[in-house]
Every structure is written in structure tokens, then in C-alpha cells.
């Protein structure tokens, strides 16, 4: 295996792990936000959602670097780990969107109960 390919694979593995790490951090904060929202603690739910957004943004930036590199002509061999990282990122982005909607619904319920 030539050295440039090894460097590209190492970069891809490192980036994939960053994506998975940050997306996982986002999922933890989403779960925390939903738990707070179920208790109608919207202030702390909002704080947790802000942290979830920051973490998912870091994951997305990591992915974007690889995509921009490929668009600039750098090629990578297929990586199952990177594909898994992208799948994880997309899944948690969907969870984030759904959590926002669920929290909005809980806020409406809370307002109606008052």
C-alpha cells in the first residue's frame, strides 16, 4: 500500500471517529433535553438542545471537510467506518429535528394546562 493512500485512510478513519463522537454527544444532549421537556423544564431543555446543536455542527463540519477534499480532486477508498459515521450523523440530525418538534408540542400542552 502506498503512503498517500495510507495517509488518506488514516484521515478518513480519524474523521469518521470525530463524526461518531460528536454525533453521539449530540444524541446524549437530545435525550437530556427531552427528559427536561417532559418535566416541563423548558429552560434547561433549551440549553441541552443548544449543546446538541453545537455537537452536531462539529460532526457536520468534519464530514464537510472530507466532501470538500473530494470535490477538490482528492479521492478516498470506500470506508465502511466512514459510511457508518455518515449514517450516524444523518440519523442523529433527524432525531434533533424530531426533538425540536416534540419539545414544541410539549410547550403547547404546558400552555394549555395553565
Number of C-alpha atoms within 10 A of each C-alpha: 5 6 8 9 13 11 11 16 17 12 14 21 17 14 21 24 18 19 27 22 19 21 29 19 19 29 24 16 22 27 18 17 27 23 15 19 23 15 12 16 14 19 12 16 24 18 15 21 25 16 18 26 20 16 22 26 18 17 27 19 15 20 20 12 12 20 13 11 12 12 10 9 8 11 13 14 9 10 13 11 16 21 12 15 23 19 13 20 25 15 13 20 20 12 16 21 11 13 18 18 12 15 22 14 13 18 17 11 12 15 9 8 7 5
